[in-house]
């Protein structure tokens, strides 16, 4: 096995990875987390209510102020657009449901990737 290749078979402890996330997210109460000037509330496995609401729509990822891009229609990857680019006080639902949970095994990165849709 080359130095830059992972040894096979790889084993992933999903429980430990999620527990580590929960420790970090619990300390920050799920957010908001700032990424590139935008603020998000994140919940990896259990969708949460829209920030500031008592009932209604749930999501794994809420973006505050409704804009993921400063120019044009926001692109959140894989050709998915996230709605109107104009700033809004209404949080934007970026991930209604889990599409896949996948292992990541790269020489410089190991863990899990959760893909969302909706």
PEHU-V320589 format. One record per pair of residues at least 24 apart in sequence whose C-alpha atoms are under 8 Angstrom apart, sorted by sequence separation. I is the first residue (numbers start at 1). GAP is how many residues later the second one is. D is the distance in Angstrom with one decimal. If there is no record, write none. Layout:
BEGIN
i=I gap=GAP d=D
i=I gap=GAP d=D
END
This chain:
BEGIN
i=39 gap=24 d=5.9
i=40 gap=24 d=5.9
i=65 gap=24 d=4.8
i=66 gap=24 d=6.4
i=94 gap=24 d=6.8
i=38 gap=25 d=7.4
i=39 gap=25 d=5.5
i=64 gap=25 d=7.1
i=65 gap=25 d=6.0
i=66 gap=25 d=5.4
i=67 gap=25 d=7.8
i=38 gap=26 d=7.4
i=64 gap=26 d=7.1
i=65 gap=26 d=5.4
i=66 gap=26 d=4.8
i=64 gap=27 d=4.5
i=65 gap=27 d=7.1
i=63 gap=28 d=5.5
i=64 gap=28 d=6.4
i=38 gap=29 d=7.7
i=62 gap=29 d=6.0
i=63 gap=29 d=5.0
i=38 gap=30 d=6.9
i=62 gap=30 d=5.5
i=63 gap=30 d=6.6
i=62 gap=31 d=4.9
i=63 gap=31 d=7.0
i=61 gap=32 d=6.3
i=62 gap=32 d=6.0
i=61 gap=33 d=5.4
i=62 gap=33 d=7.6
i=59 gap=34 d=6.0
i=60 gap=34 d=7.6
i=61 gap=34 d=5.3
i=58 gap=35 d=7.9
i=59 gap=35 d=7.2
i=60 gap=35 d=5.3
i=61 gap=35 d=7.7
i=59 gap=36 d=5.5
i=60 gap=36 d=6.1
i=59 gap=37 d=4.5
i=60 gap=37 d=7.0
i=58 gap=38 d=6.7
i=59 gap=38 d=7.1
i=51 gap=40 d=7.2
i=50 gap=41 d=7.0
i=50 gap=43 d=7.9
i=47 gap=49 d=7.2
i=47 gap=50 d=7.6
i=45 gap=53 d=7.7
i=44 gap=70 d=7.6
i=12 gap=91 d=7.3
i=17 gap=94 d=7.4
i=10 gap=95 d=7.9
i=17 gap=95 d=7.8
i=14 gap=98 d=7.6
i=6 gap=99 d=6.9
i=12 gap=99 d=7.2
i=6 gap=100 d=7.1
i=5 gap=101 d=7.4
i=6 gap=101 d=6.2
i=5 gap=102 d=5.6
i=4 gap=103 d=5.1
END
